[in-house]
Amino acid sequence: MKNFQHLLEPRSIAVVGVSEDAVRPGSQAVRALIKNGYAGTIYPVNPKYPEFEGLKCYAAVADIPGAIDLVVIGVPAQGVLPVLEQCAEKKVPYVVVLSGGFRESGPEGIERERRMMEIARAAGIRIVGPNCLGFANIHSNVYAAFGSITRAPKLQKGSVSLVTQSGGFGYSIALACAEAGIGFRHVIATGNETDVDTVELIDALIDDEATSCIVAYIEGSRDGRKLLEVGRRALAAGKPVLLWKGGVTEQGARAAASHTASMTGTYDFYKALFKQTGIIEIQELHETVDYLKALVPGKYPAGRGAAVMGVSGGSAIVFADAGERVGVTMCDLAPPTQERLAKVVPNIGAVHNPIDLTAGYFSAANQEKLAEAVRAVLADSGADSLCVNLATTGKAGSLAAAEVLGRVAKETDKPMVVFSSAPASEVGEALAHFAEAGIPVLPSPSRAARALGVLADFRQARAKLSATIPVIDAASSDLISALEKLATQGALSETQSKSILSGAGVSVSKDVVVQGVDGSVFDHMKAPLVVKIVSKDIPHKTEIGGVKIGIQTRAELEQAIAEVLANAKARAPNAAIEGVLVSEMVRGGFELIAGVVNDEVFGPVVVVGAGGIYTEILRDTSCRIAPFGESTAREMLDELNCRRILDGVRGGPALDVAAVAKSLAALSQFAWAARDVVQEVDVNPIFVLPQGAVAVDALIVPRNAASIAAH
């Protein structure tokens, strides 16, 4: 691992702040390093002691001879900066600041943290923390940490690495996994993340050959775009990332100049990121355990068909119910498979899926029959995975099954999971066999089904990864230049907005702008018509009576133009009126609303949802981080509750899903190309028709003029 190699694999460690007081962070770190057998050089630092724990103790970092890879600082906050200055003089590359008392403590701490980073950047020092528990490299016995990370039980070596913003809760995740027999490579608590953050560490761990899976707990990210990039890189590398996002109920605070900005919260953007990267969301400790058990063996189903065999019919039903919710289906077994099963399954059993082996089948006497049954199912092309329900099978039967499944597991790339509710004290030997064979044992059939669903999701995400990153060619430099000029004047008018979006590839309605009461345009358009006031100062026209619809005659057109002009003058007297827009009224189809929010963490995010009267009532929306292609746009549409309407209802024609997907993809690519200029885009409504999709109204809200000028 090139990045952070000498942070996580230090050849020498200086620990500042050792003391006879056993609770001091520095003391705990040195004792943990010694107790766990760290093979590198340890330099305790405290001017009060000539030695500490049998090691020479130095008065200061500056007094230590030779190079130091890592300095662990465990002194009170006010003493951190002088130590860091010595680290700078000593050219130390990495520092872990365990101490609290920084930005989490108020104005003085904020200034202390700012100064800390100023010193570090000038010297090229990378900092983990402050206000953190530190980290442990379980393979190399590096414990640059204090608190729970250094206490019993000692984590076993394994291939899972954990990065957590919360040391206490993150270590709770580690302990839950350890209790289930999952071993670790690295456990890293990042605290305030003033410098090195979770995303950067995940990125580094992708390149760590000894790490197969990465678990992370985060409360927020400074750079959602980087997390998106890192998630995709992990997916391409075949390394699952399990992420627990804390604080998911907090709504993003954004201006509501457009409908789009009020349709989602920050957590929606994280959910979009999970879908676009294959990052696996976890929300419970048992989910972390279950999914890691399933993922660590590295076997993934080719499809979503599952077979179930066992001695409990109810368990199979529960598996099927849970499986359907996560897209795991009970496959149909081919006739030849059923014929093979009939030879080894009792007559009172069942050879279709689920396969009923009947009570007492799991036994030493039936091992050869069980092996043949399992091999027959795994050979079936429809069975992408297998769940074996041991249920309450006792010690002897569980051990017999474990021995068989362990042998067969070596012969197949298809994943197997086992449901067993027998106590570990009773079936411990069988559990050890399953663990050695890489076969997850889960305490309920529903959890087994969800674990197989995660495996299928990850395999599917990898398969479609290359199709999710489009070539950006939707917005020319001329279009962006024109947009920048318009944006300096504030929010764009409807006509300006639609003109820009049309140039970017979004299909918009054909319009004519008149400056006053002018009925002559009626002769060149097809009734019914729509009339709307044009003003960048009036984003919501209906609220001031600035819209008239269903116009059938020239006289009605002239009257409508006069009315919207009068209403605008009366109800928005300070608005600059650019004219009146006359459009052919779009009829039929279904209304959607689409738009863009330029989030400070994730950048441009595209949202689509049910439009018209359903916008605020149903809040039926889906979002993705821009840019993306048409396949991703189709996924967004498929997630909507109103999606079935687009296929035609009550004898109505199917609507052009491909056309609206094309416009959404074009909108996403425009949003990315114009990210330095555009804050929000509101396309409301966009009509999906039997042929085509048409944006009838649009609003582009630029970023503030100062940021545009700087760009």
N, C-alpha and C positions, 0 to 999 in steps of 0.2 A: 504494500500500500504506500504509494509515493507521498500523497498528502497526509501530513500528521504522523508519519512513521515514527519519528523520534519523540512525538508527544505520547502516543499510545504504546510505543516500544522503547522507552527511554533507557539509555545505557547508564545514566547517573541521575540521581534525584536529590535535590536539596530541599529540606523541609524547614521552613522558618516559623518559629513559634512553638518549639517543643517545651515541655514543662513536666515537672513531677505531678502536676495536676492531671489526672488521667482523663478528665473530660475535655481538655483542650484539644481543638482540632488537629494541631500539629503533632501533639503527642500520640493521638489515635492513629494518625497516618504512618508515623515511623513504626509504631508497634505492629500495625497491620502488615507493613512491608516485611518486617522481620519474621513475624509469625507465619506468614504465607510463603516465605522462602524466595523473596525477590532476589535475583542473581546479580543485579547491578550494584553500583556503588551508592550508598546512602550517606548524605551529609546533613546531620542535624544542625540547626542554627539557633543559638541563644547565647548572648554574652555572659549569662549568669552561670553557665555550666561548662566545665572542662570536658565532660563526656556525658552521653545520654544513651542508656540501654547498651552499654559496652562499646559505643561508637564515639570517636573523637567528635566533640561538639565545637562548632565554629562561632566566633563572635558576630560575624556578618557574612553575607554572600560574597562580598569582595575578598574575604580572606581564604576562600576555598581555592585550592590549587587545581589547575587543569580546567577542562571544559565541563559545562553542566548542560544536559539536555533539557531538564525540567526543574522548575522551582515551584514548590507548593507553599503558598502563603496562608498561614493560619493565625496571624496576629490580628488584634482589633483594627477596625477600619482606618483609624487615624494613623496607624503605623504602616499601612500598605504602600503608600506612595514612596516613602524613602527606600523601602525594600525594592520596589519596582525600578527606581533610579539606579540602584546598585546592579540589578539584573541587566539594565540597559548597558551599563559600563562593562559588564562581564560578557556581553553579547549572548545572553541566554535566549534561545529561540522560542521557548514555550513556558507559560506561567499558568498555574491554576490558583485562582483566588477563592479560598473557601469562605473568607470573612463576609459577614453582612455589614449593613450600614452604608449602603450606596443609594441608588435612586429610589429604592423601595422605602427609604427612611425619611425623605423630605428634601428641601432645597439644598441643605449642606451636603447631603449624600449625592444629589444630582451633580453638584459642582465637583465633588471628589471623583465621581465616575468619569466626568468629562476630562478632568485632568489626567486620570489614569490612562485613558485611551490616547490622550495627546502624547504622553511619555511612550506608550507602547508603539504607536504608529511611527514615531520618530526613530525608534530603535529597531523596528521590524519584529517586535515581539507579538506573538499570538496568545490571546488570553482566553481561558475557559472560566466562566463565572462573570462577576463575583457572585456571592450569596448562593453558593452551590455546595453539594455534597462531594463533588469531585468525580473520579472515575476509577474503574477497575478493569484491567486486562486479565481475565481469568486464566488464559493460556500461559501468560508469562508472569503471573503472580505480582502484577503491578497494582498496588493499591494507593493511588494518589487521592485519598479520600478520607472522610471521617463519618461517624454516625452509622446508620443502618447498613451501609455498603460494607463496612468493615466488621460487622458483627456476625455471629453464627445465625443460621447455618451458612457454611461456605458454599457458594454456587459451584456446581460441577461444570467441567469443560464441555462445550458444545459449539454449535454453529450459529446460534442466535445472538445478534447484537441489539442492545437496547439503548436508545437515546431519549432522554426525558428532560423537559423543562422543570418539572417538579421532582426533586430528589426523593422526597418521602413517598409520594404516591407512585412514582415510577418504580421505586424499589418494591412496592407492594405488588406491582405487575411481575417483577422478577421472581419474587417469592412464590406467587401463585403458580408460575410456570415451573419453578424448581420443585415444588411439591408434586407436580405431575411428571417429574422425571426429565424435564427439558433443560439442557445444558446451555451455557453461555460462552460467548467469545469476549465481547466488551459490554460493560454497563457504564453509561456516561450520563451524569447529571449536569445540565448546562446553566442552571440558575438564571441570572439576569440576561445572559446572552449579549453582553455588551459588545463582544467581538465575535468569537466563534459561535455559530448558532446551530440549531438542530439540522437545518437543511444542508449546511455545509458538511456536517459530520455524516449524514446519510450519504451524501455524494461521495465522500471518501470511503465509506464502508462498502459501497458497491464494488470498489476495486480490491477489497480485502478478500483474498482467496479463502480464508478460513471462515468467512461470514456467508451463510446461505440465506438467512432471513433477517430482516431488520424490523424492529418494533420501535415505535416512537409515540411519545405523549407530548402534545403541544397545546398551548393555550392561544397561540397566535403566531403569525409569521410576518417578518418585515417584507418579504419578497415572495408573494404567491406565485409569481411567474417563474422564479427559480425553483420553487417546489414542484411546479408543473414539469419543468425541464428535467429535474432530478428523478421524479416519478417515472417519466417515460424512459429515462436511461436505465433505471433499475428494472423496468419491465423488459426492455430489450436485452438486458443481461440475464434475465431469468431469475432475478432475486426479488421475491415478494417483499413488499413493504406494508406492514400493518400499522395503521395510524389511529390513535385515539385523540380526537379533537375536543378539548375542554371548552366550556363557555359557549355551547352551540345555540343557546336560546337568545343571546344578545343580538338585537337587530342592528343592521348597519345604519348609521346616521348619515343620510345623504339628502341633499336638496331635492324637493319634489317638483321641479319645473316640468317634468314629464311623468306620465303614468308609469313608465318603465322603472323609474327610480324607486317607486314605492311598492313594487311588486315582489321584491326579494329581500332577504336579509343576508348578512355575510356568510352564514352557515350554508346557504344555498350555493355559494360560490365554491366552498370546500366540497360539497357533494358533487358539483360539476367536475371539479378537479379529480375526485376519486374515479368518476366514470371515464375521464379522458386519459388516465394514467395507469389504471389497473391497481392503484393503491387500495388496499383493503381496509375499510373502516371497521374499527372495533369500538364497542360501547359498554362492554362488560368484561370482567376479569376472566370469566369462563370462556368467553368468545376467543380471547387471546390464546388461552390454553388449547382449546379445541382446534383452532385454525392452524396454530403452529404444529401441533401433533400431525395434522394432515399435510401441511406444506413441507416440513423438514425432509421427509423421505424423497421429495422431488418427483413424484409420480403424478401425472395429470391425465384426466380422461380426455379421449379424443372427441367426445360428444357429451350429451346430457342424459343419456339413457342409463338407468341403474337397475341392477338385479338385487333382490333381497332373498336370503334363505335363512332358515332358522327353525326354532321350536316354539315360537310365540306368534300366533296370528295377529293379536292386538298390536304387537310391536311393529309388524309389517304395515298395518293400517296407519299407525302414528307416523312411521317413516314416510309413507306415501303422501299423507296430508302435508307434512312439513316440506317434503321435497317439491311438491307442486308450487308452494309459495316462493321457492328460490329457483324454479325452472329445472328441477331434476325430475325426470319422468320415469315411471315404471315401464321398462322396455318389454316388448313382446319377444319371447324366446322362439327361435326358429324350430320347426318340427324335428330336425335332426338332434338339436340340443335336448328337446323334451324326451326323445327316444333314448338318448344316453342317460338322462336322469332317471327314467323309468326303471332302468336296470339296477340302480343303487338306492332308490328311494322306496320306502315301504308302500304297499298298495293303498293304505289308508291315508297316505300323504298326498301332496300335489306337486306336479312338475311344471306347471305354468308359473309365471311370476306374479306374486311371491311364491317361493318354493317352500313347501311345508315338509320339513324333514321328520316331523313327529317327535313326541316326547321321548327322551332318553337316547336320541340318535347320537349325540356327542359322547363318545366312549372310545376306549382303547380298541374294542372289538370292531368298531365301525370306521377306523381311521382310513383304511384303503378306500372304502365306499365314499367317505367324505372327500378324500382327495380327488376321486374321479368326478364327483358332483361339482366341486369347485372348479376343476379344470374344464369341465363341460361348459359351465356358465361363462367362464372367462374367455373361452374360445368363440363364443357367440358374438357376431359382429355388432349386434344391437346393444350388448352389455358393455358400456364404457367404464363402469365401476361396479363394485360389489359390496354390499353390506351384509355381514353375518350376524344374526341376532342370537347371541348366547342367552340373553335375558338373565334368568336366575340360575343358570347352569352352575353346578358346584365345582369343587376342587378338581376331581378326577376328569370330569367331562370337559372342563375349561382347558385343562392341561393337554388333553388329547387333541382338542380343536386347535390349540395354539401350536402344537408341534406340526400338525398338518398344514395349517395356513402359513406357518413360517417357511416350510419347504416350498410350497407352491408360490409364495411371494417372490422367491428368487427366479422363478421362471417367467414372470409377467411384468409388463410395464404398466398394467392397469392398476389403479389404486383400489385397495381394500380397506374397509373400516369395520370395526366390531362394536356391537352394543352389548355391554355387560353391566348388570346392576348388582352382581354379587360383591360382597365386601372384599376389599383388598387383603384383609387379614385371612380370608378364606382362599382366594385365588391368586395370591401374590406370585407364585411360581409361574403361572400361566401369563400373568401380566409382564413378567420379566422376559418371557419368550416373545411375546408380541412386540415389546419395546425393541428387543434385539433385531427383530425382523422388519422394523419400521412400519408396523401396522398399528394405527391409532385405535385405542380402546376408549369409547365414550360412554357416559353414564345414562344416556337416553337415546332412543332412535331418532327423535327430532333433531338432536344436536349432531348425530351422525349424518343426517340428510343435509343439514346446513353446512357442515364441513365439506361434504362432497360438492355442494353448490359453490363454495368458495374456490375449490380446485377447478371446477368447470369455468367459473368466471375468469380466473387468472389465465387459464389456457386460451379462452376466447379473446381476452384483452390483448394477449401477445399476438394472436393471429391477425387482429385487425389494426395493430399499431401503425404499420406503414401507411395505412389509408387515412389516418387521422391528422396528418400534418400536410396540408396542401401547399402548393407553390403559390406565393402571393403575387397576383398579377391583376388585381381588380381595380386598383386606383392608380392612375398615372400621375406623374409629377405635376403635370399641368392642372389636373383636377385638384390636387392638394394645394397648389399655389392659389387657385381661384378660391378655394375654401378658406384659406388663411386670410385673404383680402376681405372676404365677406365677414369672417369671424371677428375681425377687429372692431366691427360695428355692433357687436352683441349678438343675441339670438337671431338665427336666420328666419326669414319668413317661410311660409309654406311653399311658395313657388321656388324660392331659392333652395330650400331643403330638398324638394323633389327633383329639382334639376341636378343637384349634386349626386343624389342617390341613383338617379337614372344613369348618370355617367359612370357610376361604380358597378352597374349591372343589376340593380334592383328594379323590377318592373313597376312602373307608376302609371297613373291614369293620364290621359291626354287632356290638357287644360288650355283655356284662353283667359288672359287677364284684360279686363276693361278698366278704364280710368273713371268712368261715370256711367250714367244710365244709357246703355247702348244695346238695343235689341237686335241689331243687325247680325250678331253672332249666332242668333237662333237659326238662321238660314243655313248655317254650315255645320250644325250639330244635330244629334239625334236625341229627341226627348225620350224620357224625362231627364231634366237637367238639375244640377245642384249649384247653388250660389254660395260663396263664402267670402268673407272679408279677408283681405290680405294685409297683415301687419305683423312685423316681428315683435311688436309690443303686446300682442294679444295671442298668447299661446293656446288658450282654450276658448275657441270662438263661440261655441254654443252657449257659454255662460253669459255672454253679452248680447245674445240675439244676432250673432254674426253669420248664421247658417240658415239657408232655406233649401228644402228638398222637394222633389216631385213636381218640378215645374214643367207644364205641358204645352204652354202657348207663349208666343212672343210677348203678349201683353203681361202675362204672369212673370216672365223673365224681367221685363223692365220694372215692374212693381217690386219684385224681390230685390233687385239691385238697389233700388231707392231705399228700401226698408233696412237692409243690412248697413248701408252707409249711414242712415239716420241713427240706427241703434248704436253703431260704433261711436258716432259723434257724441251721443247723449251719455252712453255708459262707460266709454273709455276716452274722454275728451283729450287726454294728453298723448294718446297713441298716434304714431305716424302711420297714416294709411297709404299703402302703395297701390291700391286698386281693389278690384273685385274679381274673384276667380270664378269662372264659369266652366263646369265640367259635365260631361255626360254621366248620368247616374248609373252606377254599377248595380245590377240587379241579380238576384240569385246567389248561389254559393253560400259560403260561411265566413263569418268575420273572425279574424285573428288579430291580435295585437302583437307587435314585435318591437324590439328596441335594443339599445345599448346603454350600459352604465360603465363609465370609465373609473373603475375602482382603484383606490390609491395603493392597494396591495396586489391585486390580480391584474390590473390593467383592464382593457375592454372586455366586458362580459355581455353576451347576447342573450336576450330573454324572449321567449315566445309564449303566448297563452291564448286562451279563449277570449274573444273580443266582444264588442257590443255590450249588451246588458249583463253578460256573464263575467266581465273583467273584474269588477269589484266583488261580485257575489260569490263566485266560485274560486277565485284566485287559483285558477287552473293553469299553472305555468311550468316551464322547463327552461333551464339555462345551461350554457356552455361558455368556457373561456375562449375568446377569439385568438387567432383565426382557426377556422376549421373548414372541412369540405362538405359536400352534399350528403355523404353517408352519415356524418355526425348530425347534420341538420335533420335527416330523417329520424334518427334516434330521438332527437328532441321532440319531434311531432308524435312519435309513437308513445312517448311518456305521458302525453296529455290525456285527461279523462274524456275530452271531446273528440279524441282521435277517430272513434268509430263513425262519427258523423261525416267525416271526410270520405268514407268509403260508400256513402249513399245510404239514406234511410227512407223507409216507407215508400219504396219505389222510385226515389229520387236518384239522379245520376251520381256516379262516383266523381269526386272532385280531384283536381290536378295536384296531387301531393308532390310530384316531382318538381312542378313549377315553383311552389312555395319553398321547397327545400333549396332550390337553386338561388332564390332571392335571399334566403337566410344565410347561405354560405357566402354570397356576394356581400351582404351586409357585414358579416363577420370579418371578411378580408379588408373591406373598406375601413371598418372600425380600427383594425390593427394598423393599417397604413396611416390613418389620420389620428393616431392615439395622442400625439402631441398637441393636437388642435381641438379635438372634439371631447366634450365631457359627457354628453348624453345624446341619444337619438331616440325619437319616438315615432314609430310608424303605426298609426292608429286611425282607421283600421287597414288591414290588408285582406282583401277579399280573395278567398280560394274559390275558383270557378271550375266548371267542368273542363274548361280548357284555359289554362293560364292562371296566374295570380296577380292581382293588381293592388298596389299601394295607393290608397285614395287620399290620405292625408299624412303629412310628415313634418317633424320638427327636429332641427339640429341645434343643440345648445353647445356653444363653444366653451372651451376653457377660458379663464379670465385673460383679458387683453395683455396683462403683464407677462404671463407665461408664454403666450403666443409670440410676443415681441422677442422674448429671450430665445425662443426656438429659432 
